[in-house]
Amino acid sequence: MFSYGVMPPLMFAGMICFMLAGFPVAFSLIAVGLFFGFLGILTDHFTLSFLHALPFRFYGIISNDLLLAIPFFTFMGAILERCGLAEDLLEGTGKLFGKVPGGLAYAVIIVGAILGAITGTVAASVIAMGVISLPVMMRYGYNERLATGVIAASGTITQLIPPSLVLIVLAEQLGKPVGEMYLGAIGPSMLQVLIFLIFVFVLSLFKPQHMPPLPPEARGAGGWPLIRQVLWGMVPSIVLILLVLGTLAMGLATPTEAGAMGAVGAIVLAALHRRLSWLLVRQAMASTARLTSMVVFILIGATVFSLVFQGMDGALWIEHLLSQLPGGRAGFLIFVNVFIFFIAFFLDFFEIAFIIVPLLVPVAVKLDINLVWFGVLLCVNMQTAFMHPPFGFALFYLRGIAPASIRTSQIYWGAIPWLLMQLVLVVVVILWPEAVTYWISAAPTVDPSTIELNIPQFDAPPLDMAPPQF
């Protein structure tokens, strides 16, 4: 425990105490880092020149092209959140599945997955789905726990489905291409949607009274008009998804370029739905600026903390502590996932990615763990942070837009089955790594052994040839 002195555990404990006290995370990290930095100078752990690396690290953050993808994808999500796309998708899909028990729940899960792929933010998905579908579900007799649980869970799928902001940040921290992280997340995100759909189907067999079908007058006219309405909501969205993720996965665009195309595509979609306005663009720009500023400040604070922590041999302390766990790789994975699950009660995914993940990477490398698989596994685990009663942000978002007749306890109880299904996916990804690695290995790759360099050979001039005269 104290093989590398008392400073590393004291510094880690100080960070936890600051956060539990309620101070802003970015400034807590900076305060703890600078305090222990000067303490390290006084105790001869390192000299003042060690801290001269901080300005270069700050410049590295600001000049990092990969982080430019965050405001682009955030802006894309903010535009699509406000342009009415969710209303069109839910209305058509709800009518399409309305004749079967649980039809609205199926529609919420499917539309939540589509919104997750085009917005990338949990708050946007949960709020949009709650405002639109919760009153309809209550009107037609859905169980309160089921209705609130499926809405919150469908919104958290956004955390895992590309182009998730979490995957961008994790790719940066793990030193892996964003395209590989996106490809690796395809399998688990599809499994998560499938698990949710199976749960609704099984529940509809045993308790159909909790999710009655829509009456004929609510479903309206079927046939081609309904199919056309569903296609009008889905096809442009799917085209945008393929444009962004396809070019990124095939290596035709960098994450920043793909995000820029997504932002332009979102504006085009808003114009197609005749809801593009200057007010819409201004609100999207404001929310993008707030989120991007928060991310940059957290990253700066994490940089200060991590530099001093490494100077205190904290990275070696963490590596020694975790690599000595019983069970080897299995023990490390079990500990990390349990730790991430509980630390997510107090930290959001950005804070976990910037603070905790860099400490785990050296141990994962030493244990020969595939970092892309490891990053996707952490992402699957971190989505539970939004569903933890009573701290889950998805539950807070839902509480803010739910009517007063729905008690908070109902929202919390409704979240538990979906939280357990998210944990089931964590176990599946651990026991079946191919759910992640298959999509990476299926991507087009270049075998270095097949590369041939054909350089034309020219006869060298005789050594005794006289140089040309000018």
Secondary structure, 3 states (H helix, E strand, C coil): CCCCCCHHHHHHHHHHHHHHCCCCHHHHHHHHHHHHHHHHHHCCCCCHHHHHHHHHHHHHHHCCCHHHHHHHHHHHHHHHHHCCHHHHHHHHHHHHCCCCCCHHHHHHHHHHHHHHHHHCCHHHHHHHHHHHHHHHHHHCCCCHHHHHHHHHHHHHHHHCCCCCHHHHHHHHHHCCCHHHHHHHHHHHHHHHHHHHHHHHHHHHHHCHHHCCCCCHHHHCCCCHHHHHHHHHHHHHHHHHHHHHHHHHHCCCCCHHHHHHHHHHHHHHHHHHCCCCCHHHHHHHHHHHHHHHHHHHHHHHHHHHHHHHHHHCCHHHHHHHHHHCCCCHHHHHHHHHHHHHHHHCCCCCHHHHHHHHHHHHHHHHHHCCCCHHHHHHHHHHHHHHHHCCCCCCHHHHHHHHHCCCCCCHHHHHHHHHHHHHHHHHHHHHHHHCCHHHHHHHHCCCCCCHHHCCCCCCCCCCCCCCCCCCCC
